[in-house]
Amino acid sequence: MSEESTGTGTGTGAVRRDRFSGGPARGFLSSLAGDARIFDADLAVDRAHVVMLAEQAIITDDVAGEILAALDDVEAAGHDALSDGEDVHEAIETAVIERVGAEGGKMHTARSRNDEVATCLRYRLREDLLDAAETTLRLRDVLADEVSAHTETLMPGYTHLQPAQPTTVAHYLLSYESAVARDTERLLDAYARVNESPLGAAAFAGTPFDVDRERTAELLGFDAVLENSMDAVSARDFLVEATSALATHAVTLSGLAEDLVVFANRGYVDLADDYSSTSSIMPQKKNPDTLELVRSVAGDAVGGLSALLTTLKGLPRAYNRDLQNAHPHAFDAVDSVVEATDVAAGAVATATWEEDALRQAAGEGFSTATGVADQLAMAGIPFRTAHEILAEAAAAAEDAGTGTPDVATLDAVTADVLGASLFEHVSREAVEAALDPTASVASRDSAGGPAPDAVARALTAVERDLEADAGTVDDARGRLADAHETLETEVTTYV
């Protein structure tokens, strides 16, 4: 095909003229290899744009049909068949022109690569965010199952990694379910702002053509149109929000992974072999390697967020080539965090909690002290005074090498501080119950507490929220699928 008909001049693509066709910077500028991720997105955006151009009589139906048929050929050939170019957008346009001739260049009427790129990124990222949200739902479902199985499994609770108060495995795991639930909310919130269409903004100043931006948004499944054309092509805050939500979730995963690594070290939990490894030299070793890698993903995601923000900092309006290096941070984060979430879910689902070891450790370090202080406070003793009594009793037990003071020690210290026996304020039975980790946990039945009844109430709410969030994801998937089907139907009227 002649140079005039292809518009490619020296064969370097449909977009760049000879003056800009060569030199060592061409490879530096190119993002084609990394654009494989948005190949399908670009084809969808091209199709929706061409259908709209035909519906608005900006191009003829015949030309639209030729372009859409060429796009089918390009899709069938795949990304790897594209010729060299600056990016996937130019390469696809070049491929269409090679098949159709100069008329193929009408595909780019009334748009710029600026709005095209921004639309493709949003089109693909929204799917990735739904994938990420679904993995958080899987993790929450696993956590809920384990909560149900361990409502009465005692374990030590820690602050500053020191024994603090007894709790249960269920209560501990619910704390992570709550955190992951907020991570789900953040991902779905980000999805809502990602799912807005910049298409039709052109370079940044709109277009004199009578385009229908709402129509292309509808065909592509976007919930809204980004109104201001300059903002539409410039904005990458949707990348920041998505990456931030992913990084926040990665930090949640890192905390869970760290806990399980520590618990495995203390003999409180046994990870399945599928989520462990051994040493190359020490055959007895069982290492929590997968969770250590889950823990490390947080650093990658937070680093990607920092790099993204730094890239965007101080960029002038409207489009700048720096933006080409912005979106890989979001895509890298979603890939690593989705994988880490699935691994964490598998590790939790297959782990064995060592109930005897946990029960024995639950009362260590006089972790029931607060329960006794609460009993005194309920009897009318100022809590700070009760705190003083239990602190002195703990010191006396430490000096005696017993760890936990017995009832006689508590009575003696109370008499020393208050001038009266402990049992003038609290019954012996109540004190003994407060010293028992099982009874201590059962007494903490306030909303969100570790008592089995409180956990059961919380679990009911968890299951309700899980169902609602799953419905939200399914609804979003359904709307995207409906839009895809509509676009395919419209395309067939021209091809």
Disulfide bonds with the S-S distance in Angstrom:
none
